[in-house]
């Protein structure tokens, strides 16, 4: 069966510390395929260095308020999601959701969000929210199609002269 066989549903599993290298490499591959044209190569490199070192990923996998999930098709990891709990507000931030372009539109992203959403709804969380680059029309349309609504916008200085110019989107968990 090939990766593009849509009859094979995505498989979701919690990421483990020993998955950090695979997540790191997948993040680099996806970012360099997706983000040029939205942000500069220098900003891509800077953001990967800030958020996606193997040690940083391992540290977050260990955290009690973070959930890392991997999504696979035919036993091959194709993407991941990172969710941060905000217990004081009963919300969860979808901090990172990346699926390799070769399998986008095969249900991987939707499966990650459904899995995490069901998990957090059972735990009493009421809302999931995220930030998305205002120019990332593909991601914005995806999030809208699965029920997220734009609720605000923000420009965040991330250092070294770079900013994140994002929409904030959210949806209720039920």
C-alpha positions, -999 to +999 in steps of 0.1 A: +000+000+000+014+035-008+014+065+014-012+081-007-038+054-002-066+073+015-083+041+027-056+038+054-066+060+083-040+080+101-026+066+133-021+089+163+004+081+191+019+102+219+055+111+211+082+098+233+115+113+242+133+091+217+111+105+189+127+140+193+152+135+165+125+124+141+103+153+150+133+177+146+140+164+112+104+164+101+100+200+113+130+211+093+118+193+062+082+208+065+093+243+073+117+245+044+091+232+020+062+254+033+075+287+047+097+303+021+077+331+006+058+336+039+089+344+060+125+346+051+150+317+052+168+335+080+136+337+100+129+300+093+164+291+105+160+313+136+126+299+146+138+263+141+168+271+163+145+286+190+118+259+190+130+227+174+163+216+189+163+180+199+169+191+235+140+216+235+116+190+220+127+164+247+122+190+274+086+197+262+078+160+259+087+156+295+065+186+306+033+178+324+014+206+306+025+196+271+013+169+248+032+159+217+014+136+192+028+119+161+006+111+131+015+082+108+003+067+076+013+031+069+037+031+099+056+062+086+055+094+107+041+122+085+035+149+110+031+160+146+012+182+169+022+200+201-005+211+226+000+232+257-025+231+286-037+263+302-056+248+332-064+282+348-085+292+318-096+256+308-080+262+274-054+244+253-031+260+228-024+242+196+012+253+196+024+233+166+007+213+139+027+202+110+020+176+083+043+168+055+030+183+022+031+149+005+002+137+026-017+169+033-054+164+026-052+128+038-068+135+072-036+137+093-041+172+106-077+167+113-070+134+131-044+151+153-068+179+163-098+155+168-077+132+190-063+160+211-097+178+213-115+147+225-087+141+251-089+176+264-127+178+264-127+147+286-104+165+310-128+195+312-110+219+288-134+242+270-115+257+241-086+251+218-068+281+203-038+287+180-018+314+162-013+312+125+007+334+101-017+359+084-003+350+050-006+312+055-038+309+035-036+271+033-035+266+070-061+293+077-085+276+053-078+242+069-085+256+104-117+273+092-129+241+076-126+222+109-144+248+130-118+274+141-128+311+139-105+341+139-109+359+172-080+383+172-047+392+156-013+398+171+022+409+162+049+393+184+085+404+185+105+371+186+139+387+187+167+393+161+145+418+143+118+391+135+081+392+142+053+367+140+023+385+124-005+361+133-043+356+135-055+340+167-081+313+160-102+292+184-129+266+187-150+252+214-142+216+226-172+194+231 
